[in-house]
């Protein structure tokens, strides 16, 4: 990457579309939040660290397929996640997930397509959710962070919000497909500023900072 300069995108909106916000609120308070509060006894710590306007990247650990809706409910704003392009061919479902913030990425299209889609969401005022390691880890800790989230944050010049999902690795036990009622805690850390340039050194340093903050929050436990 060398001395490549940053070319930040210009946001076109300070908040996600109104229709998406309404759907998010409806799903959160009628389905997602009641389940989180009663069944998983979840609690959120650090909500004040989430920006109330403008794009941001919620960068998190990842231990369960339940993580996206849990993270989105915790931050109090709609969060866009990438989804397989095939899902956008299903009638009704495609309208719902698009309104809810999902953006399509072709299978095997590579990182550039995902980056472009995430940048487009940030321009529209969305929060974008990215799991720092990309794949799930058994204990919920980040051990091999990827720099993609920081690269996107740098191009868009939006803050990175470190989030630790604690307990989600225990939701499914063994081969039992039914969710276990484990207690969950979502800890949200202070915003991390993106680098000013997309040099490898800058991206690596900020990525390591994100991983350290997420793991530090995770170590606090329930």
Order of alpha helices (4+ residues) and beta strands (2+ residues): alpha-beta-beta-alpha-beta-beta-alpha-beta-alpha-beta-alpha-beta-beta-alpha
